[in-house]
Amino acid sequence: MDSTQPQRPTTDAALFWERHYRARRAWDTHVNPLLAETAAPLRPGTALDLGCGAGGDTVWLARRGWRVTAVDISTTAVERVRRRARELGLEDRVTTEQHDLAGSFPAGEFDLVSAQYFHTPFPLARVRVLRAAVRALRPGGLLLLVDHGSTAPWSWNQDPGAHHPTPREVAADLDLDPEGWSVLRADTPSRLATGPEGETATVVDNVLLVQRAVGTVTR
């Protein structure tokens, strides 16, 4: 489907991520393993890929029958994901939208919202965005949030004093009504990761999986 641009980002954040993706010589189009682990047993439905980047998660979901809305602040990322979907014959299952989530959020309701490594060096009301994400879930829908729990050698953030909020801290910030949402997973697994130039390192992921209860109304 054609890309929609409800608000073309022109902020410093947009420029940073545009330069970041334009400079990448190799694009990792593999699915993030924790998304694959979570979504593999699910019945395909509608999914929202927040910060889709290179589009590996979007393509993986679309190939398995999901209808995916892929969102990123970067023009280059959005255009490359759309082109990749077209090359694979998946354009009828993939919609791309360019959003600066500091100012806009994609419309619609979803069975799965995936936010993989949803970090930025710029000011962002992240909790507000994630609350919008849980409100966008259909009854029974899942929010999968995977954060950095450690600093990889290739990370743009090499601050030795950086704090990586635990999944329980993030869940507490979301302040979800337990009658409307359940925390299904909150843990910190480690894995061997591969960087953009093929380098490897053991990293920690902070994983939070939230499910909206059936029958809840949030709007």
C-alpha positions as CSV (number, residue, x, y, z in Angstrom):
1,M,0.0,0.0,0.0
2,D,1.1,3.6,-0.5
3,S,3.0,5.3,2.3
4,T,1.1,8.0,4.1
5,Q,2.7,11.0,5.8
6,P,0.3,12.7,8.2
7,Q,3.1,14.9,9.4
8,R,6.5,15.1,7.7
9,P,9.1,15.3,10.5
10,T,11.6,18.1,10.3
11,T,13.0,17.9,13.9
12,D,16.6,17.3,15.0
13,A,15.5,13.8,15.8
14,A,14.2,13.2,12.2
15,L,17.5,14.5,10.8
16,F,19.5,12.3,13.2
17,W,17.7,9.1,12.2
18,E,17.6,10.0,8.5
19,R,21.4,10.4,8.5
20,H,21.7,7.2,10.6
21,Y,19.8,5.1,8.0
22,R,21.3,6.7,5.0
23,A,24.8,6.0,6.3
24,R,24.2,2.3,6.8
25,R,26.0,0.3,4.3
26,A,24.3,-3.0,5.2
27,W,20.7,-3.4,6.2
28,D,19.9,-6.2,8.6
29,T,16.5,-7.5,7.4
30,H,16.3,-10.4,9.8
31,V,13.5,-10.5,12.3
32,N,14.2,-9.6,15.9
33,P,14.3,-13.0,17.7
34,L,12.0,-12.0,20.6
35,L,9.4,-10.9,18.2
36,A,9.6,-14.2,16.3
37,E,9.4,-16.1,19.6
38,T,6.3,-14.2,20.6
39,A,4.4,-13.9,17.4
40,A,5.1,-17.4,15.9
41,P,2.3,-19.2,17.7
42,L,-0.2,-16.4,17.2
43,R,-3.0,-16.3,14.7
44,P,-2.1,-13.6,12.1
45,G,-4.1,-10.3,12.4
46,T,-3.1,-6.7,12.4
47,A,0.2,-5.5,13.6
48,L,1.9,-2.2,14.3
49,D,5.7,-2.0,14.0
50,L,6.8,1.1,15.9
51,G,10.3,2.3,14.7
52,C,10.4,-0.2,11.9
53,G,13.9,0.7,10.8
54,A,15.2,-1.7,8.1
55,G,11.8,-3.6,8.1
56,G,12.9,-7.1,9.0
57,D,10.1,-7.5,11.5
58,T,7.5,-6.0,9.2
59,V,8.5,-8.4,6.4
60,W,8.6,-11.4,8.7
61,L,5.1,-10.7,10.0
62,A,3.7,-10.0,6.5
63,R,5.1,-13.2,5.1
64,R,3.1,-15.0,7.8
65,G,-0.1,-13.4,6.9
66,W,-0.2,-10.3,9.2
67,R,-1.3,-7.0,7.9
68,V,1.4,-4.6,9.1
69,T,1.5,-0.9,9.6
70,A,5.2,0.0,9.6
71,V,6.1,3.3,11.2
72,D,9.4,5.2,11.4
73,I,10.6,8.8,11.7
74,S,13.1,8.4,8.8
75,T,12.1,8.9,5.2
76,T,14.8,6.5,4.1
77,A,13.6,3.8,6.4
78,V,10.0,4.1,5.3
79,E,10.8,4.2,1.6
80,R,13.1,1.2,1.8
81,V,10.6,-0.9,3.8
82,R,7.9,0.0,1.2
83,R,10.2,-0.9,-1.6
84,R,11.2,-4.2,0.0
85,A,7.5,-5.2,0.5
86,R,6.8,-4.5,-3.1
87,E,9.8,-6.5,-4.3
88,L,8.5,-9.5,-2.2
89,G,4.9,-9.2,-3.4
90,L,3.8,-8.1,0.1
91,E,2.5,-4.6,-0.7
92,D,-1.1,-5.6,0.0
93,R,-0.1,-6.5,3.6
94,V,2.2,-3.7,4.4
95,T,1.3,0.0,5.0
96,T,4.1,2.4,5.7
97,E,3.6,5.6,7.6
98,Q,6.1,8.3,8.5
99,H,5.6,9.6,12.1
100,D,7.6,11.6,14.6
101,L,5.9,9.9,17.5
102,A,6.7,12.9,19.7
103,G,3.8,14.6,17.8
104,S,1.7,12.0,16.1
105,F,0.6,8.3,16.5
106,P,-0.8,6.0,13.8
107,A,-4.5,5.5,13.8
108,G,-6.3,2.2,14.1
109,E,-6.5,-0.8,16.5
110,F,-4.1,-3.7,16.4
111,D,-3.8,-7.3,17.6
112,L,0.0,-6.9,18.1
113,V,2.1,-3.8,18.7
114,S,5.8,-4.3,18.5
115,A,8.3,-1.7,19.8
116,Q,11.8,-3.1,19.4
117,Y,14.6,-1.1,20.9
118,F,12.5,2.0,21.0
119,H,15.2,4.4,22.2
120,T,16.3,7.9,21.0
121,P,19.0,10.4,22.0
122,F,16.4,13.1,21.8
123,P,13.7,14.2,24.2
124,L,10.6,12.0,23.8
125,A,7.6,11.4,26.1
126,R,8.2,7.6,25.7
127,V,5.7,6.7,28.4
128,R,3.0,8.7,26.6
129,V,3.8,6.9,23.3
130,L,3.7,3.5,25.0
131,R,0.4,4.3,26.7
132,A,-1.0,5.2,23.3
133,A,0.3,1.9,22.1
134,V,-1.5,-0.1,24.7
135,R,-4.7,1.9,24.1
136,A,-4.4,0.9,20.4
137,L,-4.6,-2.8,21.2
138,R,-7.8,-4.7,20.4
139,P,-9.2,-6.8,23.2
140,G,-6.8,-9.7,23.6
141,G,-4.1,-7.8,21.8
142,L,-0.4,-7.8,22.8
143,L,2.2,-5.1,23.2
144,L,5.7,-6.5,23.0
145,L,8.4,-4.0,24.2
146,V,12.0,-5.1,23.9
147,D,14.5,-2.5,25.3
148,H,18.3,-2.5,25.6
149,G,19.3,-3.9,28.9
150,S,23.0,-3.3,28.2
151,T,25.1,-1.3,25.8
152,A,26.4,-3.0,22.6
153,P,29.7,-1.9,21.1
154,W,27.9,-0.6,18.0
155,S,25.2,1.3,19.9
156,W,24.9,5.1,19.3
157,N,24.6,5.5,23.0
158,Q,28.0,4.7,24.7
159,D,27.3,6.6,27.9
160,P,28.7,4.4,30.7
161,G,26.2,5.9,33.1
162,A,23.2,5.2,31.0
163,H,20.3,3.7,33.0
164,H,18.4,0.8,31.3
165,P,14.9,0.7,33.0
166,T,13.9,-2.8,33.9
167,P,10.7,-4.3,32.5
168,R,9.0,-3.9,35.9
169,E,10.0,-0.2,36.0
170,V,8.5,0.3,32.5
171,A,5.3,-1.5,33.5
172,A,5.1,0.6,36.6
173,D,5.4,3.8,34.5
174,L,2.6,2.6,32.2
175,D,0.4,2.4,35.3
176,L,-2.0,0.0,33.7
177,D,-5.3,-1.0,35.3
178,P,-4.9,-4.7,36.2
179,E,-8.5,-5.2,35.3
180,G,-7.8,-4.1,31.7
181,W,-4.2,-5.3,31.1
182,S,-2.0,-8.1,32.2
183,V,1.8,-8.4,32.3
184,L,2.5,-11.7,30.7
185,R,6.3,-11.4,30.6
186,A,8.9,-9.2,32.3
187,D,12.4,-10.5,32.2
188,T,16.0,-9.8,31.0
189,P,17.3,-12.6,28.8
190,S,20.8,-12.4,27.3
191,R,21.8,-13.4,23.7
192,L,24.6,-13.2,21.2
193,A,23.8,-10.3,18.9
194,T,25.3,-9.2,15.5
195,G,26.0,-5.6,14.8
196,P,25.6,-3.7,11.5
197,E,29.1,-4.5,10.3
198,G,29.0,-8.2,11.3
199,E,30.6,-7.8,14.7
200,T,29.1,-9.9,17.6
201,A,28.6,-9.3,21.3
202,T,26.6,-10.7,24.2
203,V,23.8,-8.3,25.1
204,V,20.9,-8.2,27.5
205,D,17.3,-7.5,26.5
206,N,14.7,-6.0,28.7
207,V,11.4,-7.7,27.7
208,L,7.9,-6.6,28.6
209,L,4.8,-8.3,27.1
210,V,1.4,-6.8,28.0
211,Q,-2.0,-8.1,27.0
212,R,-5.3,-6.2,26.9
213,A,-8.1,-8.1,28.5
214,V,-11.1,-9.2,26.4
215,G,-14.1,-6.9,26.8
216,T,-12.3,-3.8,28.0
217,V,-13.1,-0.4,26.6
218,T,-10.5,2.4,26.5
219,R,-12.0,5.0,24.1
